[in-house]
Amino acid sequence: MDFFISTALAQSGEPAGAGWTALIFPIALIAIFYFLLIRPQAKRAKEHRKLVSELAKGDEIVTQGGLLGRITDVGETFATVEVADGMSVRVQKNAVMQVVPKGTMKGKDNG
């Protein structure tokens, strides 16, 4: 069983990873997770909340399902989106993924 334990470590008498050196790896790991995962996700969520709050009539949007349309009415939680002439659907405002430039939809009234 000696091959599992380094003889130099066993003879030193000090516990492995004692002191501040044991804290360096967990702190570095937390910092990496914060800067690579948590912070960017929070930034994207903040940008999406801003996009949803600024939706207005006439905006051309793409939903998370890939539906392209023009907003004809905006409520508190829902928006009515015209996807073709005379065809409208109601979608949750949170389902809006992106506002596209005006004129993206081809139609007789590009707003």
Residue frames as a rotation matrix with the C-alpha (Angstrom) as fourth column:
MET 1
0.556 0.831 0.000 0.00
0.831 -0.556 0.000 0.00
0.000 0.000 -1.000 0.00
ASP 2
-0.023 -0.653 -0.757 3.02
0.516 -0.656 0.550 2.31
-0.856 -0.378 0.352 0.10
PHE 3
-0.736 -0.299 0.607 2.59
0.674 -0.250 0.695 3.18
-0.056 0.921 0.386 -3.56
PHE 4
0.278 0.896 0.345 -0.56
0.830 -0.405 0.383 5.20
0.483 0.180 -0.857 -2.68
ILE 5
0.957 0.017 -0.290 1.24
0.204 -0.750 0.629 7.50
-0.207 -0.661 -0.721 -0.23
SER 6
0.519 -0.820 0.243 4.32
-0.079 -0.328 -0.941 9.47
0.851 0.469 -0.235 -1.09
THR 7
0.351 -0.440 -0.827 7.04
0.873 0.474 0.118 8.50
0.340 -0.763 0.550 1.39
ALA 8
-0.717 -0.625 0.309 8.37
0.490 -0.767 -0.414 12.05
0.495 -0.146 0.856 1.48
LEU 9
-0.188 0.742 0.644 4.94
-0.449 -0.648 0.615 13.37
0.874 -0.173 0.455 2.46
ALA 10
0.694 0.482 -0.535 4.45
0.175 0.608 0.774 10.65
0.699 -0.631 0.338 5.03
GLN 11
0.069 -0.768 -0.637 7.80
0.950 0.245 -0.193 11.39
0.305 -0.591 0.747 6.68
SER 12
-0.487 -0.315 0.815 7.44
0.227 -0.946 -0.231 15.19
0.844 0.072 0.532 6.78
GLY 13
-0.677 0.250 -0.692 4.89
0.732 0.122 -0.671 15.12
-0.083 -0.960 -0.266 9.58
GLU 14
-0.780 0.441 -0.444 2.85
-0.365 -0.897 -0.248 18.01
-0.508 -0.031 0.861 8.14
PRO 15
0.029 0.853 0.521 -0.71
0.367 0.476 -0.799 17.42
-0.930 0.214 -0.299 6.93
ALA 16
-0.585 -0.230 0.778 -1.14
0.799 -0.002 0.601 17.62
-0.137 0.973 0.185 3.17
GLY 17
-0.208 0.498 0.842 -2.30
0.583 -0.628 0.515 21.03
0.785 0.598 -0.160 1.94
ALA 18
0.135 0.238 -0.962 -2.02
0.970 -0.229 0.079 22.76
-0.201 -0.944 -0.262 5.29
GLY 19
-0.502 -0.351 -0.790 -2.37
0.402 -0.904 0.146 26.51
-0.766 -0.244 0.595 5.58
TRP 20
0.016 0.492 -0.870 -3.25
-0.461 -0.769 -0.443 29.00
-0.887 0.408 0.215 2.85
THR 21
-0.800 -0.390 -0.456 -2.19
-0.572 0.264 0.777 26.76
-0.183 0.882 -0.435 0.03
ALA 22
-0.769 0.580 0.270 -5.28
0.555 0.814 -0.168 24.60
-0.318 0.021 -0.948 0.59
LEU 23
0.114 0.868 -0.482 -7.51
0.395 -0.485 -0.780 27.62
-0.911 -0.101 -0.399 -0.06
ILE 24
-0.539 -0.404 -0.739 -5.89
-0.423 -0.629 0.652 28.81
-0.728 0.665 0.168 -3.28
PHE 25
-0.984 0.133 0.121 -7.48
0.176 0.570 0.803 26.17
0.038 0.811 -0.584 -5.55
PRO 26
-0.213 0.975 -0.062 -11.10
0.954 0.194 -0.230 26.58
-0.212 -0.108 -0.971 -4.33
ILE 27
0.128 0.217 -0.968 -10.85
0.177 -0.965 -0.193 30.37
-0.976 -0.146 -0.162 -4.48
ALA 28
-0.745 -0.452 -0.491 -9.39
-0.407 -0.274 0.871 30.25
-0.529 0.849 0.020 -7.98
LEU 29
-0.832 0.488 0.264 -12.13
0.553 0.702 0.448 27.83
0.033 0.518 -0.855 -9.05
ILE 30
0.095 0.885 -0.456 -14.85
0.803 -0.339 -0.490 30.12
-0.588 -0.319 -0.743 -7.71
ALA 31
-0.115 -0.215 -0.970 -13.28
-0.226 -0.945 0.236 33.11
-0.967 0.246 0.060 -9.51
ILE 32
-0.966 -0.249 -0.064 -13.12
-0.129 0.256 0.958 31.19
-0.222 0.934 -0.280 -12.79
PHE 33
-0.477 0.864 0.162 -16.77
0.878 0.478 0.032 30.12
-0.050 0.158 -0.986 -12.49
TYR 34
0.149 0.550 -0.822 -17.81
0.476 -0.768 -0.428 33.69
-0.867 -0.327 -0.377 -11.73
PHE 35
-0.239 -0.337 -0.911 -16.02
-0.462 -0.785 0.412 35.30
-0.854 0.519 0.032 -14.66
LEU 36
-0.953 -0.195 -0.231 -16.71
-0.293 0.401 0.868 32.56
-0.077 0.895 -0.440 -17.23
LEU 37
-0.684 0.721 -0.116 -20.24
0.620 0.657 0.430 31.44
0.386 0.222 -0.896 -16.31
ILE 38
-0.095 0.727 -0.680 -22.15
0.931 -0.178 -0.320 33.53
-0.354 -0.663 -0.659 -13.78
ARG 39
-0.360 -0.114 -0.926 -21.26
0.106 -0.991 0.081 37.07
-0.927 -0.069 0.369 -14.88
PRO 40
-0.973 0.010 -0.229 -21.91
-0.227 -0.203 0.953 36.59
-0.037 0.979 0.200 -18.64
GLN 41
-0.561 0.821 -0.110 -25.23
0.726 0.551 0.411 34.86
0.398 0.151 -0.905 -17.94
ALA 42
-0.052 0.520 -0.853 -26.35
0.780 -0.512 -0.360 37.69
-0.624 -0.684 -0.379 -15.65
LYS 43
-0.663 -0.258 -0.703 -25.37
-0.163 -0.866 0.472 40.21
-0.731 0.427 0.532 -18.32
ARG 44
-0.936 0.352 -0.022 -27.41
0.081 0.274 0.958 38.38
0.343 0.895 -0.285 -21.00
ALA 45
-0.275 0.874 -0.400 -30.41
0.957 0.290 -0.024 38.19
0.095 -0.390 -0.916 -18.65
LYS 46
-0.217 0.134 -0.967 -30.19
0.403 -0.890 -0.213 41.93
-0.889 -0.435 0.139 -17.97
GLU 47
-0.888 -0.149 -0.436 -30.03
-0.313 -0.499 0.808 42.70
-0.337 0.854 0.396 -21.71
HIS 48
-0.756 0.654 -0.025 -33.06
0.461 0.560 0.689 40.44
0.464 0.509 -0.725 -22.38
ARG 49
-0.116 0.715 -0.689 -35.11
0.915 -0.194 -0.355 42.14
-0.388 -0.671 -0.632 -19.63
LYS 50
-0.456 -0.115 -0.882 -34.26
-0.052 -0.986 0.156 45.52
-0.888 0.118 0.444 -21.21
LEU 51
-0.987 0.082 -0.137 -35.22
-0.131 0.074 0.989 44.26
0.091 0.994 -0.063 -24.70
VAL 52
-0.490 0.853 -0.181 -38.57
0.811 0.522 0.266 42.93
0.321 -0.017 -0.947 -23.43
SER 53
-0.087 0.469 -0.879 -39.39
0.727 -0.573 -0.378 46.13
-0.681 -0.672 -0.291 -21.54
GLU 54
-0.499 -0.195 -0.844 -38.69
-0.258 -0.897 0.359 48.29
-0.827 0.397 0.397 -24.61
LEU 55
-0.732 0.288 0.617 -40.91
0.659 0.528 0.536 46.36
-0.171 0.799 -0.576 -27.07
ALA 56
-0.461 0.573 -0.677 -43.23
-0.289 -0.819 -0.496 48.69
-0.839 -0.033 0.543 -28.96
LYS 57
0.547 0.747 0.378 -45.85
0.242 0.291 -0.926 48.56
-0.802 0.597 -0.021 -31.67
GLY 58
0.903 -0.165 -0.396 -44.24
-0.429 -0.374 -0.822 48.28
-0.013 0.913 -0.408 -35.11
ASP 59
-0.081 -0.965 0.250 -41.09
-0.881 0.186 0.435 46.48
-0.467 -0.185 -0.865 -33.95
GLU 60
0.578 0.140 -0.804 -40.14
-0.579 0.764 -0.283 43.46
0.575 0.630 0.523 -36.04
ILE 61
0.106 -0.441 0.891 -39.13
-0.936 0.259 0.240 40.54
-0.336 -0.860 -0.385 -33.86
VAL 62
-0.139 -0.136 -0.981 -37.97
-0.405 0.912 -0.069 36.94
0.904 0.387 -0.182 -33.86
THR 63
0.653 0.417 0.632 -39.31
-0.748 0.224 0.625 34.64
0.119 -0.881 0.458 -31.14
GLN 64
-0.225 -0.747 0.626 -37.41
-0.793 0.514 0.329 31.80
-0.567 -0.422 -0.707 -29.50
GLY 65
0.224 0.393 0.892 -39.39
0.176 0.884 -0.433 29.42
-0.959 0.254 0.129 -31.71
GLY 66
-0.706 -0.610 0.361 -38.11
0.476 -0.032 0.879 31.19
-0.524 0.792 0.313 -34.83
LEU 67
0.259 0.886 0.385 -41.33
0.953 -0.170 -0.250 33.05
-0.156 0.431 -0.889 -35.66
LEU 68
-0.854 -0.520 -0.001 -40.71
0.502 -0.826 0.256 36.33
-0.134 0.218 0.967 -37.50
GLY 69
0.101 0.953 0.286 -43.35
0.945 -0.182 0.272 39.02
0.311 0.243 -0.919 -37.24
ARG 70
-0.657 -0.184 0.731 -44.32
0.096 -0.982 -0.161 42.64
0.748 -0.035 0.663 -36.56
ILE 71
-0.728 0.373 -0.575 -45.80
0.644 0.085 -0.760 43.68
-0.235 -0.924 -0.303 -33.22
THR 72
-0.407 0.677 0.613 -49.29
0.338 -0.511 0.790 45.12
0.848 0.529 -0.021 -33.56
ASP 73
0.587 0.579 0.565 -50.20
-0.370 -0.429 0.824 45.36
0.720 -0.693 -0.037 -29.87
VAL 74
-0.514 -0.786 -0.342 -48.19
0.093 0.346 -0.934 45.19
0.853 -0.512 -0.105 -26.66
GLY 75
0.698 0.713 0.071 -49.68
-0.065 -0.036 0.997 44.25
0.713 -0.700 0.021 -23.31
GLU 76
0.573 -0.465 0.675 -48.14
-0.816 -0.253 0.520 43.75
-0.071 -0.849 -0.524 -19.91
THR 77
-0.037 -0.593 0.804 -47.10
-0.414 0.742 0.528 40.13
-0.909 -0.313 -0.273 -20.47
PHE 78
0.079 0.139 0.987 -48.26
0.709 0.688 -0.153 39.35
-0.701 0.712 -0.045 -24.02
ALA 79
-0.459 -0.176 -0.871 -47.73
-0.462 -0.790 0.404 40.88
-0.759 0.588 0.281 -27.44
THR 80
0.622 0.646 0.443 -49.79
0.169 0.441 -0.881 40.41
-0.764 0.623 0.166 -30.59
VAL 81
-0.443 -0.862 -0.247 -47.54
-0.267 -0.136 0.954 39.66
-0.856 0.489 -0.170 -33.54
GLU 82
0.721 0.605 -0.339 -48.63
-0.476 0.076 -0.876 39.80
-0.504 0.793 0.342 -37.18
VAL 83
-0.141 -0.799 0.584 -46.81
-0.008 0.591 0.807 37.01
-0.990 0.109 -0.090 -39.01
ALA 84
-0.783 -0.001 0.622 -48.56
0.619 0.102 0.779 37.44
-0.064 0.995 -0.079 -42.38
ASP 85
-0.820 0.541 0.189 -51.25
-0.433 -0.801 0.414 39.67
0.376 0.258 0.890 -43.86
GLY 86
0.119 0.987 0.105 -54.31
-0.762 0.023 0.647 39.14
0.637 -0.157 0.755 -41.68
MET 87
0.545 0.029 -0.838 -52.68
0.323 0.915 0.242 36.47
0.773 -0.403 0.489 -39.49
SER 88
0.011 -0.493 0.870 -51.79
-0.722 -0.605 -0.334 37.40
0.691 -0.625 -0.363 -35.94
VAL 89
0.254 0.001 -0.967 -50.61
0.519 0.844 0.137 35.37
0.816 -0.537 0.214 -32.96
ARG 90
0.758 -0.032 0.652 -50.23
-0.527 -0.619 0.582 36.24
0.385 -0.785 -0.486 -29.31
VAL 91
0.227 -0.758 -0.611 -46.88
0.457 0.637 -0.621 35.45
0.860 -0.138 0.491 -27.74
GLN 92
0.770 -0.104 -0.630 -45.41
0.591 -0.255 0.765 36.03
-0.240 -0.961 -0.135 -24.32
LYS 93
0.890 -0.452 0.048 -43.08
-0.408 -0.841 -0.354 38.99
0.201 0.296 -0.934 -24.31
ASN 94
0.312 -0.809 0.498 -40.40
-0.620 0.223 0.752 36.82
-0.720 -0.543 -0.432 -22.69
ALA 95
0.449 -0.093 0.889 -40.44
0.486 0.860 -0.155 34.58
-0.750 0.502 0.432 -25.78
VAL 96
0.987 -0.159 0.004 -39.06
-0.092 -0.592 -0.801 37.43
0.130 0.790 -0.599 -27.91
MET 97
0.518 -0.855 0.004 -35.46
0.789 0.479 0.385 36.60
-0.331 -0.196 0.923 -28.66
GLN 98
-0.606 -0.793 -0.065 -34.41
0.634 -0.530 0.563 39.51
-0.481 0.300 0.824 -30.86
VAL 99
0.572 0.639 -0.514 -35.63
0.110 -0.681 -0.724 42.73
-0.813 0.358 -0.459 -32.42
VAL 100
-0.149 -0.594 0.790 -34.61
0.901 0.248 0.356 42.77
-0.407 0.765 0.499 -36.08
PRO 101
-0.855 -0.219 -0.469 -34.14
0.058 -0.941 0.335 45.88
-0.515 0.259 0.817 -38.24
LYS 102
0.166 0.955 -0.246 -37.27
-0.185 -0.215 -0.959 47.37
-0.969 0.205 0.140 -39.78
GLY 103
0.305 0.031 -0.952 -37.87
-0.943 -0.130 -0.306 46.10
-0.133 0.991 -0.011 -43.30
THR 104
-0.748 -0.584 0.314 -36.71
-0.559 0.810 0.176 42.59
-0.357 -0.044 -0.933 -42.53
MET 105
-0.238 0.764 0.600 -40.22
0.403 0.640 -0.654 41.31
-0.884 0.086 -0.460 -43.11
LYS 106
-0.998 -0.033 0.048 -41.20
0.056 -0.346 0.936 41.60
-0.014 0.938 0.348 -46.72
GLY 107
-0.214 0.976 -0.024 -44.68
0.893 0.186 -0.410 43.01
-0.396 -0.110 -0.912 -47.08
LYS 108
0.100 0.311 0.945 -46.63
0.770 -0.625 0.124 45.92
0.630 0.716 -0.302 -48.40
ASP 109
0.786 0.131 0.605 -46.27
-0.221 -0.853 0.472 47.91
0.578 -0.505 -0.641 -45.15
ASN 110
0.124 -0.843 -0.524 -42.72
0.630 0.475 -0.614 47.88
0.766 -0.254 0.590 -43.78
GLY 111
0.572 0.235 -0.786 -43.54
0.816 -0.262 0.516 50.36
-0.085 -0.936 -0.341 -41.03
